[in-house]
């Protein structure tokens, strides 16, 4: 009886850990908001322009390597 109880407890504990970690990863992916999604139209345009400049700078750095 003790062995069965220990096995059941170990199974339940491992399931709780697995689903808890899976939930954390799932909620981390869902909680992020897209860049340049908030603010006025002018702020969004500035944000997009800044991101475009940043992307171009990254591409230049990659091409130099």
N, CA, C and O of each residue as an XYZ file, in Angstrom:
260
protein
N       0.822     -1.196      0.000
C       0.000      0.000      0.000
C       0.864      1.257      0.000
O       0.557      2.233     -0.685
N       1.962      1.223      0.785
C       2.852      2.384      0.842
C       3.495      2.636     -0.520
O       3.673      3.783     -0.929
N       3.837      1.565     -1.209
C       4.478      1.702     -2.519
C       3.504      2.332     -3.515
O       3.881      3.220     -4.279
N       2.259      1.875     -3.504
C       1.255      2.434     -4.411
C       1.037      3.913     -4.115
O       0.945      4.728     -5.032
N       0.956      4.251     -2.850
C       0.759      5.649     -2.455
C       1.932      6.511     -2.915
O       1.725      7.618     -3.412
N       3.151      6.021     -2.755
C       4.340      6.763     -3.194
C       4.347      6.948     -4.710
O       4.684      8.024     -5.203
N       3.976      5.906     -5.446
C       3.929      6.007     -6.904
C       2.875      7.012     -7.370
O       3.122      7.799     -8.284
N       1.716      6.980     -6.746
C       0.655      7.927     -7.106
C       1.093      9.355     -6.800
O       0.885     10.256     -7.613
N       1.696      9.564     -5.638
C       2.172     10.903     -5.267
C       3.245     11.394     -6.236
O       3.226     12.555     -6.645
N       4.171     10.526     -6.602
C       5.227     10.911     -7.542
C       4.632     11.260     -8.903
O       5.062     12.222     -9.538
N       3.655     10.490     -9.352
C       3.009     10.771    -10.636
C       2.279     12.107    -10.604
O       2.394     12.905    -11.534
N       1.535     12.347     -9.542
C       0.791     13.606     -9.441
C       1.729     14.802     -9.340
O       1.463     15.848     -9.931
N       2.808     14.658     -8.605
C       3.761     15.751     -8.468
C       4.428     16.061     -9.800
O       4.575     17.228    -10.162
N       4.832     15.026    -10.531
C       5.470     15.268    -11.826
C       4.485     15.898    -12.810
O       4.876     16.740    -13.618
N       3.231     15.507    -12.752
C       2.218     16.105    -13.625
C       2.018     17.575    -13.295
O       1.907     18.407    -14.195
N       1.971     17.897    -12.011
C       1.795     19.295    -11.601
C       2.965     20.147    -12.072
O       2.767     21.261    -12.557
N       4.171     19.635    -11.934
C       5.351     20.381    -12.371
C       5.322     20.564    -13.882
O       5.580     21.662    -14.374
N       5.015     19.515    -14.617
C       4.981     19.592    -16.081
C       3.959     20.620    -16.553
O       4.282     21.492    -17.360
N       2.743     20.523    -16.060
C       1.698     21.441    -16.517
C       1.928     22.853    -16.003
O       1.537     23.815    -16.664
N       2.551     23.003    -14.843
C       2.877     24.336    -14.336
C       3.903     25.025    -15.205
O       3.758     26.209    -15.510
N       4.939     24.308    -15.611
C       5.974     24.876    -16.476
C       5.400     25.164    -17.855
O       5.702     26.202    -18.444
N       4.584     24.269    -18.374
C       3.965     24.481    -19.682
C       3.083     25.727    -19.654
O       3.073     26.496    -20.614
N       2.348     25.933    -18.574
C       1.479     27.104    -18.455
C       2.301     28.381    -18.425
O       1.918     29.376    -19.040
N       3.434     28.369    -17.713
C       4.283     29.557    -17.641
C       4.816     29.925    -19.018
O       4.817     31.102    -19.378
N       5.267     28.950    -19.793
C       5.773     29.237    -21.130
C       4.650     29.719    -22.041
O       4.848     30.622    -22.854
N       3.486     29.122    -21.904
C       2.343     29.512    -22.720
C       1.911     30.937    -22.417
O       1.660     31.720    -23.334
N       1.821     31.279    -21.131
C       1.372     32.620    -20.772
C       2.432     33.658    -21.100
O       2.099     34.814    -21.361
N       3.699     33.271    -21.094
C       4.753     34.224    -21.454
C       4.633     34.612    -22.916
O       4.850     35.771    -23.269
N       4.296     33.668    -23.760
C       4.142     33.964    -25.184
C       2.903     34.798    -25.463
O       2.911     35.621    -26.379
N       1.848     34.607    -24.702
C       0.598     35.316    -24.940
C       0.608     36.726    -24.371
O      -0.133     37.587    -24.846
N       1.431     36.978    -23.364
C       1.374     38.268    -22.688
C       2.138     39.357    -23.434
O       1.984     40.537    -23.121
N       2.942     38.990    -24.395
C       3.697     40.005    -25.119
C       2.800     40.698    -26.126
O       2.011     40.055    -26.819
N       2.925     42.008    -26.202
C       2.138     42.763    -27.169
C       3.039     43.136    -28.332
O       4.240     43.326    -28.142
N       2.494     43.243    -29.511
C       3.302     43.615    -30.668
C       3.905     45.007    -30.505
O       3.319     45.886    -29.872
N       5.065     45.182    -31.078
C       5.717     46.487    -31.025
C       4.883     47.488    -31.807
O       4.223     47.131    -32.783
N       4.915     48.714    -31.384
C       4.220     49.822    -32.062
C       2.710     49.605    -32.110
O       2.057     50.031    -33.062
N       2.156     48.956    -31.107
C       0.731     48.658    -31.111
C      -0.085     49.682    -30.327
O      -1.301     49.770    -30.503
N       0.570     50.454    -29.468
C      -0.167     51.403    -28.648
C       0.270     52.819    -28.969
O       1.347     53.039    -29.522
N      -0.561     53.760    -28.622
C      -0.233     55.162    -28.830
C      -0.997     55.758    -29.997
O      -1.810     55.097    -30.644
N      -0.712     57.019    -30.244
C      -1.393     57.712    -31.335
C      -0.814     57.277    -32.684
O       0.189     56.564    -32.746
N      -1.458     57.715    -33.743
C      -1.008     57.356    -35.092
C       0.401     57.880    -35.342
O       1.222     57.207    -35.966
N       0.672     59.076    -34.855
C       1.993     59.685    -35.035
C       3.066     58.881    -34.285
O       4.161     58.660    -34.802
N       2.737     58.449    -33.064
C       3.681     57.648    -32.278
C       3.930     56.296    -32.940
O       5.058     55.803    -32.946
N       2.887     55.703    -33.493
C       3.045     54.414    -34.170
C       3.935     54.553    -35.399
O       4.778     53.694    -35.659
N       3.749     55.637    -36.156
C       4.576     55.856    -37.344
C       6.034     56.060    -36.954
O       6.932     55.538    -37.614
N       6.277     56.821    -35.878
C       7.646     57.039    -35.414
C       8.257     55.724    -34.939
O       9.420     55.437    -35.221
N       7.479     54.938    -34.228
C       7.959     53.645    -33.739
C       8.333     52.737    -34.908
O       9.384     52.095    -34.891
N       7.473     52.686    -35.917
C       7.760     51.839    -37.085
C       9.000     52.315    -37.824
O       9.795     51.504    -38.299
N       9.167     53.639    -37.922
C      10.356     54.182    -38.588
C      11.613     53.823    -37.800
O      12.635     53.464    -38.384
N      11.535     53.922    -36.465
C      12.683     53.561    -35.627
C      13.022     52.082    -35.776
O      14.193     51.712    -35.864
N      11.993     51.240    -35.804
C      12.235     49.806    -35.976
C      12.845     49.503    -37.337
O      13.705     48.631    -37.460
N      12.398     50.222    -38.355
C      12.949     50.017    -39.697
C      14.426     50.394    -39.731
O      15.238     49.682    -40.323
N      14.779     51.525    -39.090
C      16.184     51.942    -39.028
C      17.017     50.915    -38.270
O      18.130     50.580    -38.677
N      16.471     50.425    -37.174
C      17.175     49.425    -36.377
C      17.389     48.148    -37.180
O      18.472     47.563    -37.142
N      16.376     47.718    -37.897
C      16.487     46.518    -38.725
C      17.540     46.703    -39.810
O      18.322     45.791    -40.081
N      17.562     47.876    -40.430
C      18.566     48.148    -41.460
C      19.970     48.125    -40.868
O      20.895     47.601    -41.489
N      20.138     48.688    -39.673
C      21.447     48.679    -39.019
C      21.888     47.252    -38.707
O      23.065     46.917    -38.847
N      20.950     46.418    -38.289
C      21.272     45.016    -37.997
C      21.688     44.299    -39.274
O      22.650     43.530    -39.269
N      20.976     44.544    -40.359
C      21.310     43.906    -41.632
C      22.698     44.333    -42.104
O      23.445     43.514    -42.639
N      23.050     45.598    -41.914
C      24.384     46.085    -42.290
C      25.449     45.386    -41.459
O      26.480     44.971    -41.988
N      25.202     45.255    -40.154
C      26.161     44.576    -39.279
C      26.338     43.122    -39.696
O      27.455     42.604    -39.684
N      25.253     42.464    -40.062
C      25.342     41.068    -40.495
C      26.148     40.944    -41.778
O      26.918     39.998    -41.944
N      25.971     41.896    -42.685
C      26.681     41.816    -43.959
C      28.175     42.083    -43.783
O      28.983     41.609    -44.582
N      28.551     42.834    -42.751
C      29.965     43.114    -42.500
C      30.689     41.912    -41.906
O      31.907     41.793    -42.036
N      29.956     41.034    -41.263
C      30.574     39.852    -40.655
C      30.781     38.844    -41.701
O      31.291     37.759    -41.420
